[in-house]
Amino acid sequence: MTSTEPVGLLNVLIIYERPSARRVVCHARSVSLERPVFLGDSVLPVDSPPGAVTPPARVVRMHRQPFGEFTELPAVWSAVVELEGPDLSWVQFEAKLRAVPPATGTEQGQVG
């Protein structure tokens, strides 16, 4: 990924639970007009370097009652967002997160 590609931005509004050090369930709002946040996106702290090789988290679920599950969270929408990663202690109330497409070849496995 280059620094010129659009990124999604999330603001963490509430931390609901931390079932483990590797999983966080929070309520977050998408605040980027450049790009929505997608299921499967890699999530990093907004101040992390753009060329970070190993993203510390991944969006594994987005949902909101009464609408149900989302695969895309557009700007100004908020939802319950579940994140998984090796250590998510950096995901806190009012954290600003950068969402980017997953690294090529790791999860998609398709040549297109």
Contact map, one row per residue, 1 for C-alpha under 8 A:
1110100000000000000000000000000000000000000000000110000000000000000000000000000000000000000000000000001000000000
1111100000000000000000000000000000000000000000000110000000000000000000000000000000000000000000000000000000000000
1111100000000000000000000000000000000000000000000110000000000000000000000000000000000000000000000000000000000000
0111110000000000000000000000000000000000000000000000000000000000000000000000000000000000000000000000000000000000
1111111000000000000000000000000000000000000000000000000000000000000000000000000000000000000000000000000000000000
0001111100000000000000000000000001100000000000000000000000000000000000000000000000000000000000000000000000000000
0000111110000000000000000000000101110000000000000000000000000000000000000000000000000000000000000111000000000000
0000011111000000000000000000011111111000000000000000000000000000000000000000000000000000000000000111000000000000
0000001111100000000000000000011100011000000001000000000000000000000000000000000000000000000000011110000000000000
0000000111110000000000000001111100001000000000000000000000000000000000000000000000000000000000011110000000000000
0000000011111000000000000001111000000000000000000000000000000000000000000000000000000000000001111000000000000000
0000000001111110000000000111100000000000000000000000000000000000000000000000000000000000001111111000000000000000
0000000000111110000000000111100000000000000000000000000000000000000000000000000000000000000011000000000000000000
0000000000011111000000000111000000000000000000000000000000000000000000000000000000000000000011000000000000000000
0000000000011111110000011110000000000000000000000000000000000000000000000000000000000000000110000000000000000000
0000000000000111110000011110000000000000000000000000000000000000000000000000000000000000000000000000000000000000
0000000000000011111000011100000000000000000000000000000000000000000000000000000000000000000000000000000000000000
0000000000000011111110111000000000000000000000000000000000000000000000000000000000000000000000000000000000000000
0000000000000000111110110000000000000000000000000000000000000000000000000000000000000000000000000000000000000000
0000000000000000011111110000000000000000000000000000000000000000000000000000000000000000000000000000000000000000
0000000000000000011111110000000000000000000000000000000000000000000000000000000000000111100000000000000000000000
0000000000000000000111110000000000000000000000000000000000000000000000000000000000011111000000000000000000000000
0000000000000000011111111000000000000000000000000000000000000000000000000000000001111001000000000000000000000000
0000000000000011111111111100000000000000000000000000000000000000000000000000000001110001001000000000000000000000
0000000000000011110000111110000000000000000000000000000000000000000000000000000111100000000000000000000000000000
0000000000011111100000011111000000000000000000000000000000000000000000000000000111000000000000000000000000000000
0000000000011111000000001111100000000000000000000000000000000000000000000000011110000000000000000000000000000000
0000000001111100000000000111110000000000000000000000000000000000000000000000011110000000000000000000000000000000
0000000001111000000000000011111000000000000000000000000000000000000000000011111000000000000000000000000000000000
0000000111100000000000000001111100011000000000000000000000000000000000001111110000000000000000000000000000000000
0000000111100000000000000000111110000000000000000000000000000000000000000011100000000000000000000000000000000000
0000001111000000000000000000011111110000000000000000000000000000000000000011000000000000000000000000000000000000
0000000100000000000000000000001111110000000000000000000000000000000000000110000000000000000000000000000000000000
0000011100000000000000000000000111110000000000000000000000000000000000000000000000000000000000000000000000000000
0000011100000000000000000000000111111000000000000000000000000000000000000110000000000000000000000000000000000000
0000001110000000000000000000010111111100000000000000000000000000000000011110000000000000000000000000000000000000
0000000111000000000000000000010000111110100000000000000000000000000000011100000000000000000000000011000000000000
0000000000000000000000000000000000011111100000000000000000100000000000111000000000000000000000000000100000000000
0000000000000000000000000000000000001111100000000000000000111100000001110000000000000000000000000000000000000000
0000000000000000000000000000000000000111110000000000000001110000000000000000000000000000000000000000110000000000
0000000000000000000000000000000000001111111000000000000001100000000000000000000000000000000000000011110000000000
0000000000000000000000000000000000000001111100000000001111100000000000000000000000000000000000000011111000000000
0000000000000000000000000000000000000000111110000000001111100000000000000000000000000000000000001111000000000000
0000000000000000000000000000000000000000011111010000001110000000000000000000000000000000000000001110000000000000
0000000000000000000000000000000000000000001111110000000000000000000000000000000000000000010000111100000000000000
0000000010000000000000000000000000000000000111110000000000000000000000000000000000000000000000011100000000000000
0000000000000000000000000000000000000000000011111000000000000000000000000000000000000000000000000000000000000000
0000000000000000000000000000000000000000000111111101000000000000000000000000000000000000000000000000000000000000
0000000000000000000000000000000000000000000000111111000000000000000000000000000000000000000000000000000000000000
1110000000000000000000000000000000000000000000011111000000000000000000000000000000000000000000000000000000000000
1110000000000000000000000000000000000000000000001111100000000000000000000000000000000000000000000000000000000000
0000000000000000000000000000000000000000000000011111111000000000000000000000000000000000000000000000000000000000
0000000000000000000000000000000000000000000000000011111000000000000000000000000000000000000000000000000000000000
0000000000000000000000000000000000000000000000000001111100000000000000000000000000000000000000000000000000000000
0000000000000000000000000000000000000000011100000001111111000000000000000000000000000000000000000000000000000000
0000000000000000000000000000000000000000011100000000011111000000000000000000000000001111000000000000000000000000
0000000000000000000000000000000000000000011100000000001111100000000000000000000000111101000000000000000000000000
0000000000000000000000000000000000000001111000000000001111110000000000000000000000111000000000000000000000000000
0000000000000000000000000000000000000111111000000000000011111100000000000000000011110000000000000000000000000000
0000000000000000000000000000000000000011000000000000000001111100000000000000000011110000000000000000000000000000
0000000000000000000000000000000000000010000000000000000000111110000011000000000111100000000000000000000000000000
0000000000000000000000000000000000000010000000000000000000111111000011101000001111000000000000000000000000000000
0000000000000000000000000000000000000000000000000000000000001111101111000000001110000000000000000000000000000000
0000000000000000000000000000000000000000000000000000000000000111111110000000001100000000000000000000000000000000
0000000000000000000000000000000000000000000000000000000000000011111100000000000000000000000000000000000000000000
0000000000000000000000000000000000000000000000000000000000000001111100000000000000000000000000000000000000000000
0000000000000000000000000000000000000000000000000000000000000011111110000000000000000000000000000000000000000000
0000000000000000000000000000000000000000000000000000000000000011111111000000000000000000000000000000000000000000
0000000000000000000000000000000000000000000000000000000000001111001111100000000000000000000000000000000000000000
0000000000000000000000000000000000000010000000000000000000001110000111111000000000000000000000000000000000000000
0000000000000000000000000000000000000110000000000000000000000100000011111000000000000000000000000000000000000000
0000000000000000000000000000000000011110000000000000000000000000000001111100000000000000000000000000000000000000
0000000000000000000000000000010000011100000000000000000000000100000001111110111000000000000000000000000000000000
0000000000000000000000000000010010111000000000000000000000000000000000011111100000000000000000000000000000000000
0000000000000000000000000000111110110000000000000000000000000000000000001111100000000000000000000000000000000000
0000000000000000000000000000111100000000000000000000000000000000000000000111110000000000000000000000000000000000
0000000000000000000000000000111000000000000000000000000000000000000000001111111000000000000000000000000000000000
0000000000000000000000000011110000000000000000000000000000000000000000001001111100000000000000000000000000000000
0000000000000000000000000011100000000000000000000000000000000111000000001000111110000000000000000000000000000000
0000000000000000000000001111000000000000000000000000000000001111000000000000011111000000000000000000000000000000
0000000000000000000000001111000000000000000000000000000000111110000000000000001111100000000000000000000000000000
0000000000000000000000111100000000000000000000000000000000111100000000000000000111110000000000000000000000000000
0000000000000000000000111000000000000000000000000000000011111000000000000000000011111000000000000000000000000000
0000000000000000000001110000000000000000000000000000000011110000000000000000000001111101000000000000000000000000
0000000000000000000001100000000000000000000000000000000111000000000000000000000000111111000000000000000000000000
0000000000000000000011000000000000000000000000000000000110000000000000000000000000011111000000000000000000000000
0000000000000000000011000000000000000000000000000000000100000000000000000000000000001111110000000000000000000000
0000000000000000000011110000000000000000000000000000000110000000000000000000000000011111111000000000000000000000
0000000000000000000010000000000000000000000000000000000000000000000000000000000000000011111100000000000000000000
0000000000000000000000000000000000000000000010000000000000000000000000000000000000000011111100000000000000000000
0000000000010000000000010000000000000000000000000000000000000000000000000000000000000001111110100000000000000000
0000000000010010000000000000000000000000000000000000000000000000000000000000000000000000111111100000000000000000
0000000000011110000000000000000000000000000000000000000000000000000000000000000000000000001111100000000000000000
0000000000111100000000000000000000000000000000000000000000000000000000000000000000000000000111110000000000000000
0000000000110000000000000000000000000000000010000000000000000000000000000000000000000000001111111000000000000000
0000000011110000000000000000000000000000000011000000000000000000000000000000000000000000000001111100000000000000
0000000011110000000000000000000000000000001111000000000000000000000000000000000000000000000000111110000000000000
0000001111000000000000000000000000000000001111000000000000000000000000000000000000000000000000011111000000000000
0000001111000000000000000000000000001000111100000000000000000000000000000000000000000000000000001111100000000000
0000001100000000000000000000000000001000111000000000000000000000000000000000000000000000000000000111110000000000
0000000000000000000000000000000000000101110000000000000000000000000000000000000000000000000000000011111000000000
0000000000000000000000000000000000000001110000000000000000000000000000000000000000000000000000000001111101100000
1000000000000000000000000000000000000000010000000000000000000000000000000000000000000000000000000000111111100000
0000000000000000000000000000000000000000000000000000000000000000000000000000000000000000000000000000011111111000
0000000000000000000000000000000000000000000000000000000000000000000000000000000000000000000000000000001111111100
0000000000000000000000000000000000000000000000000000000000000000000000000000000000000000000000000000011111111000
0000000000000000000000000000000000000000000000000000000000000000000000000000000000000000000000000000011111111000
0000000000000000000000000000000000000000000000000000000000000000000000000000000000000000000000000000000111111100
0000000000000000000000000000000000000000000000000000000000000000000000000000000000000000000000000000000111111110
0000000000000000000000000000000000000000000000000000000000000000000000000000000000000000000000000000000010011111
0000000000000000000000000000000000000000000000000000000000000000000000000000000000000000000000000000000000001111
0000000000000000000000000000000000000000000000000000000000000000000000000000000000000000000000000000000000000111
